Amino acid sequence: METQPWFKLIPQEQMIKWRRYFHAHPELSFKENKTSKEITQILASFDQITITHPTPTSVLGTIKGAYPGKKILLRADIDALPVKEETGLDFASQNDGVMHACGHDTHTAILLATTKVLTQLRSQLHGTVQVIFQHAEEQVPGGAKEIVASGQLHNLDAVIGLHIMTGLKAGTVNIVTDGPVTTGADAFDLTIQGKGSHGSMPQEGIDPITVGTEIINQLHTITSRFTPPKDLNVVTVGKFHSGVAVNVLPDTATIGGSVRTIDEDTRQAIANRIKKIVKNTCDTYGASYQLDYQFAYAAVINDPKIASLVKRCALKVLPKEMVPAGTMMSASEDFSAYGKLAPLCFFLLGGGTEEEGYPYSNHSPKFIIAEDALLNGVKTEVESVLKFLS
């Protein structure tokens, strides 16, 4: 670990104030109007930064270094979740039923602090730094896809992002240096159209509950019998609704589920298998159906060169024990969309463990994090930019 002269430029107290402001004023995906306005005002207070809006509620800042060179993008997501907060914090959500239960308030504050430092180091930069405060990570199809499609990101050489997670020691920087960091996440909604009848005369109808049950049973065989054991694949049925009375055979049943994969070929194979199971089972019973299969977020795959650079930078500015080996998480992220533009590095920032007093996982209404952890996110991001553009 080396102490860098720019450490003193990190606005630690201001960063915590920013984080607490955003935590108290969360906004849902695609509705981050006040959030993006506040971010824009903060960025405008920095020196020599150009601000644009790729979408109505996202903010892009551009810092041109004193010298020509490569271009790097740093990303923070800014949306909150439809969760009623139960933390009891002094700065708890003032928007009832909406909460920063996944830590995006911390991501925003970290990137604002990183940006402020980099604007003050502009004379040392050989290249261009862009910072994207991205809307709607939490809602499919995801804001990243819209920002990529906006055409405002050009000729990028690398993209770096982070995510704070409880269950990891506070302030640790966990980097997978090669391969998948997250699973991909897809979803499906199925409506089975049967034929209603009296419960005492099932032969007169087409029972959508029986059809749905058979479909679910077959879906649960996909990962155990039709995909490679080495892969992390999960097919989960999360909802099954049908019927209103015990003596009535209903007309319809609805089923919804999610699919997690890391390999693109397997991802496509599972989707095709689900479609085949639904068709064949409905055909067997004479039912019709509507299947909406959504390819949502692909797996985030770290580039070995970029991820190794970020890890070396983390080791330079943090104690060795604060940079453990990274492991893949089964959650998903729309950060993968930026992989169409440049090589990626996505790392996890430890938000605290149960032993440290942070027992609740991301998305819990009682989710809290160790605010001291934010500093290590800034140090890692700044050093990675300086090294990449050196």
C-alpha positions in Angstrom: 0.0 0.0 0.0 1.2 3.5 -0.9 -0.1 6.8 0.2 -0.8 9.0 -2.8 -0.7 12.8 -2.7 -4.2 13.0 -4.2 -5.7 11.2 -1.2 -6.2 14.6 0.4 -8.4 15.7 -2.5 -11.1 13.1 -1.7 -14.1 14.9 -0.3 -14.9 12.4 2.4 -17.3 14.4 4.5 -19.1 15.7 1.4 -19.3 12.2 0.0 -21.2 11.0 3.0 -23.5 14.0 2.9 -24.2 13.2 -0.8 -24.9 9.6 0.0 -27.3 10.5 2.8 -29.1 13.0 0.6 -29.7 10.4 -2.1 -30.7 7.8 0.5 -33.3 10.1 1.9 -34.7 11.0 -1.6 -34.9 7.7 -3.6 -36.6 7.5 -6.9 -37.7 4.4 -8.9 -36.3 3.3 -12.3 -37.0 5.6 -15.2 -38.3 8.3 -12.7 -35.0 9.6 -11.3 -35.9 13.2 -12.2 -34.8 14.9 -8.9 -31.9 12.6 -8.5 -30.4 13.4 -12.0 -31.1 17.1 -11.4 -29.1 17.0 -8.1 -26.3 15.1 -9.8 -26.1 17.6 -12.6 -25.9 20.5 -10.1 -23.1 18.8 -8.2 -21.1 18.0 -11.4 -21.6 21.6 -12.6 -19.8 22.8 -9.4 -16.7 21.0 -10.5 -14.1 22.5 -12.8 -13.8 21.8 -16.5 -16.4 19.1 -16.9 -18.9 18.8 -19.8 -22.4 17.6 -18.9 -24.9 15.9 -21.2 -28.0 13.7 -20.8 -28.0 10.5 -22.9 -31.6 9.9 -21.6 -34.0 12.1 -19.7 -32.9 10.8 -16.2 -29.2 9.9 -16.8 -26.2 12.2 -16.6 -22.9 11.9 -18.5 -19.9 13.9 -17.5 -16.7 14.3 -19.6 -13.3 15.3 -18.4 -10.7 15.9 -21.1 -7.2 15.5 -19.9 -4.4 17.9 -20.6 -2.8 15.4 -23.0 -4.3 13.1 -25.7 -4.7 9.4 -25.0 -7.2 6.7 -24.3 -10.8 7.0 -23.1 -12.3 5.3 -20.0 -15.8 5.3 -18.7 -16.8 5.0 -15.0 -20.4 4.0 -14.2 -22.8 4.4 -11.2 -26.4 3.4 -11.1 -28.8 5.8 -9.4 -32.3 4.2 -9.1 -34.0 2.8 -6.1 -36.4 -0.1 -5.3 -40.1 -0.3 -4.5 -39.3 -1.3 -0.9 -40.6 0.3 2.3 -37.6 1.2 4.5 -37.3 -0.3 8.0 -33.8 0.8 8.9 -34.6 3.5 11.4 -31.8 5.7 10.0 -31.9 9.4 10.7 -31.7 9.9 6.9 -34.2 7.1 6.0 -36.3 7.4 2.9 -38.7 10.3 2.7 -40.5 8.7 -0.2 -42.8 6.2 1.2 -42.5 2.7 -0.3 -39.3 3.6 -2.1 -35.8 2.8 -0.8 -32.2 2.6 -1.8 -32.1 -1.0 -0.7 -29.4 -2.0 -3.1 -26.8 0.7 -2.4 -27.1 2.8 -5.5 -27.0 5.9 -3.3 -23.4 4.8 -2.3 -22.5 4.2 -5.9 -23.6 7.7 -6.8 -21.7 9.3 -4.0 -18.5 7.3 -4.7 -18.6 8.3 -8.4 -19.2 12.0 -7.6 -16.2 12.0 -5.2 -14.1 10.2 -7.8 -15.1 12.7 -10.4 -14.3 15.7 -8.2 -10.8 14.3 -7.6 -10.2 13.6 -11.3 -11.2 17.1 -12.3 -8.5 18.4 -10.0 -6.0 16.0 -11.6 -6.8 17.0 -15.1 -3.3 18.3 -15.7 -2.0 14.8 -15.2 -4.5 13.0 -17.4 -3.4 11.5 -20.8 -6.8 11.0 -22.3 -10.5 11.4 -21.5 -12.6 10.3 -18.5 -16.3 9.9 -18.8 -18.6 9.3 -15.9 -22.1 7.9 -16.4 -24.8 8.2 -13.7 -27.1 5.6 -15.1 -30.8 5.3 -14.6 -33.0 2.1 -14.3 -30.6 -0.7 -13.4 -33.3 -2.4 -11.4 -35.9 -2.7 -14.1 -35.8 -4.7 -17.3 -34.7 -3.9 -20.0 -32.3 -1.7 -17.9 -30.9 1.7 -18.4 -27.5 0.6 -19.6 -29.0 -0.7 -22.9 -30.7 2.7 -23.5 -27.5 4.6 -22.8 -25.5 2.4 -25.2 -28.2 2.9 -27.8 -28.1 6.7 -27.3 -24.9 7.0 -29.3 -23.3 9.4 -26.8 -20.5 7.0 -25.8 -17.8 6.8 -28.5 -14.4 5.1 -28.9 -14.2 3.8 -25.3 -11.1 1.7 -24.3 -12.4 0.5 -21.0 -15.4 0.6 -18.7 -15.2 0.2 -14.9 -18.1 -0.2 -12.4 -18.6 -1.3 -8.8 -21.4 -2.6 -6.6 -21.5 -2.5 -2.8 -22.5 -5.8 -1.2 -23.1 -6.8 2.4 -21.7 -10.2 3.3 -18.3 -8.9 2.3 -15.9 -7.4 4.8 -16.4 -3.6 4.9 -14.1 -1.7 2.5 -12.8 -4.8 0.7 -12.3 -4.6 -3.0 -13.3 -8.0 -4.5 -12.2 -8.4 -8.2 -12.7 -11.4 -10.5 -9.7 -11.1 -12.8 -10.9 -13.4 -15.5 -14.4 -14.6 -16.4 -18.0 -14.1 -15.2 -18.7 -11.8 -12.3 -22.4 -12.1 -12.3 -25.0 -14.5 -13.9 -27.2 -13.4 -16.7 -30.9 -12.9 -15.8 -33.8 -13.6 -18.1 -37.5 -13.9 -17.3 -40.7 -15.5 -18.7 -44.4 -15.0 -18.2 -46.8 -17.6 -19.4 -50.6 -17.6 -19.7 -52.2 -20.9 -20.3 -55.7 -20.8 -21.8 -57.8 -23.8 -20.9 -61.5 -24.3 -20.8 -63.5 -23.8 -17.6 -66.1 -26.2 -16.3 -67.8 -27.4 -13.2 -65.5 -29.1 -10.7 -67.6 -32.2 -10.8 -67.2 -32.5 -14.6 -63.5 -32.0 -15.4 -63.9 -34.1 -18.6 -65.9 -31.1 -20.1 -63.0 -28.7 -19.6 -59.3 -28.3 -20.2 -57.7 -27.9 -16.8 -55.0 -25.1 -16.9 -53.8 -26.1 -13.4 -52.9 -29.6 -14.5 -51.2 -28.2 -17.6 -49.3 -25.7 -15.5 -48.2 -28.2 -12.9 -46.8 -30.5 -15.6 -44.9 -27.6 -17.2 -43.4 -26.6 -13.8 -42.3 -30.1 -13.1 -40.6 -30.3 -16.5 -38.9 -26.9 -16.0 -37.3 -28.2 -12.9 -35.5 -30.9 -14.9 -33.8 -28.5 -17.2 -30.7 -27.6 -15.2 -30.3 -31.2 -13.8 -30.7 -33.0 -17.2 -30.2 -30.6 -20.1 -27.3 -28.2 -19.1 -23.6 -28.8 -18.3 -23.1 -29.4 -14.5 -20.0 -27.1 -14.5 -22.2 -24.1 -15.3 -24.2 -22.1 -12.7 -27.7 -22.3 -14.1 -30.9 -21.7 -12.2 -34.5 -21.9 -13.4 -37.0 -20.6 -10.8 -40.7 -20.5 -11.0 -41.7 -17.6 -8.7 -45.5 -17.3 -9.4 -48.4 -19.6 -10.3 -51.9 -18.2 -10.2 -55.2 -19.9 -11.1 -58.7 -20.4 -9.9 -61.1 -18.6 -7.5 -63.3 -21.4 -6.1 -62.8 -25.0 -5.0 -65.6 -26.4 -7.3 -64.8 -24.4 -10.5 -62.3 -25.5 -13.1 -60.7 -22.2 -14.2 -60.2 -20.9 -17.7 -56.6 -19.7 -17.3 -53.5 -20.1 -15.3 -50.4 -17.7 -15.2 -46.9 -18.7 -14.5 -43.8 -16.5 -14.1 -40.2 -17.4 -13.6 -36.6 -16.4 -13.9 -33.5 -17.9 -15.5 -29.9 -17.4 -14.4 -27.0 -18.5 -16.7 -23.3 -17.5 -17.3 -22.8 -19.1 -20.8 -24.5 -17.5 -23.8 -25.0 -20.9 -25.6 -26.5 -22.4 -22.5 -28.7 -19.3 -22.1 -30.2 -19.8 -25.6 -30.5 -23.5 -25.1 -32.5 -23.1 -21.9 -34.8 -20.6 -23.5 -35.5 -23.0 -26.4 -36.1 -25.8 -24.0 -38.6 -23.8 -22.0 -40.5 -22.9 -25.2 -40.5 -26.5 -26.3 -41.8 -27.7 -22.9 -44.6 -25.2 -23.0 -45.7 -25.9 -26.5 -45.6 -29.7 -26.2 -47.4 -29.8 -22.9 -50.2 -27.4 -24.0 -50.6 -29.4 -27.3 -50.9 -32.6 -25.4 -53.9 -31.2 -23.3 -55.4 -29.1 -26.0 -54.7 -25.8 -24.3 -53.4 -22.7 -26.0 -50.9 -20.3 -24.5 -49.1 -17.0 -24.7 -45.4 -17.0 -23.7 -43.4 -13.8 -23.2 -39.8 -14.7 -22.8 -37.5 -11.8 -22.0 -33.8 -11.8 -22.6 -32.9 -9.3 -20.0 -29.3 -9.0 -18.6 -26.4 -11.0 -20.0 -23.7 -12.2 -17.6 -21.0 -9.6 -16.7 -17.7 -10.9 -18.0 -14.5 -9.2 -16.8 -11.7 -8.6 -19.2 -8.5 -10.1 -17.8 -6.3 -7.1 -18.7 -8.6 -4.4 -17.4 -9.5 -6.4 -14.3 -5.9 -7.2 -13.5 -5.0 -3.5 -13.8 -7.8 -2.6 -11.4 -6.7 -5.2 -8.9 -3.0 -4.0 -9.1 -4.3 -0.4 -8.5 -6.4 -1.6 -5.5 -3.3 -3.3 -4.0 -1.4 -0.1 -4.5 -3.7 2.1 -2.5 -5.2 -0.4 0.0 -3.7 -2.9 2.4 -3.3 -6.4 0.9 -5.9 -7.9 3.2 -8.5 -5.5 1.8 -8.1 -6.9 -1.7 -9.1 -10.6 -1.5 -9.7 -12.9 -4.4 -13.0 -12.1 -6.0 -15.8 -14.6 -6.5 -18.8 -14.6 -8.9 -22.1 -13.6 -7.5 -25.4 -15.2 -8.6 -27.2 -11.9 -8.9 -27.3 -10.1 -12.2 -26.5 -6.6 -13.5 -27.2 -4.6 -16.7 -23.6 -3.4 -16.6 -23.0 -6.2 -19.1 -24.5 -4.0 -21.8 -21.4 -1.8 -21.8 -19.4 -4.8 -23.0 -20.6 -4.0 -26.5 -18.5 -0.8 -26.3 -15.3 -1.8 -24.5 -13.6 -4.3 -22.2 -15.1 -4.3 -18.7 -14.1 -4.5 -15.1 -16.9 -4.8 -12.5 -15.9 -5.3 -8.9 -17.6 -5.7 -5.6 -17.1 -3.3 -2.6 -17.6 -4.8 0.8 -20.4 -3.2 2.7 -19.9 -5.1 5.9 -20.6 -8.5 7.3 -23.0 -9.7 10.0 -20.1 -9.9 12.4 -19.4 -6.2 11.7 -23.0 -5.3 12.4 -24.4 -5.4 8.9 -26.6 -8.5 8.8 -29.1 -7.6 6.1 -28.5 -8.4 2.4 -29.1 -6.1 -0.5 -32.8 -5.6 -1.3 -33.8 -6.0 2.4 -36.0 -3.3 3.9 -33.4 -3.2 6.7 -30.3 -3.0 4.4 -27.6 -0.8 5.8 -23.9 -0.5 4.9 -20.6 0.7 6.5 -20.2 4.2 5.2 -16.4 4.0 5.8 -16.3 1.5 2.9 -17.0 4.2 0.4 -13.5 5.7 0.6 -11.9 2.5 -0.7 -14.2 2.6 -3.7 -13.0 6.1 -4.6 -9.3 5.2 -4.1 -9.6 2.2 -6.3 -11.5 4.1 -9.1 -9.1 7.1 -9.1 -5.9 5.0 -9.1 -7.3 2.8 -11.9 -8.0 5.8 -14.1 -4.6 7.3 -13.5 -2.9 4.1 -14.2 -5.0 3.3 -17.3 -4.4 6.8 -18.8 -0.7 6.9 -17.8 
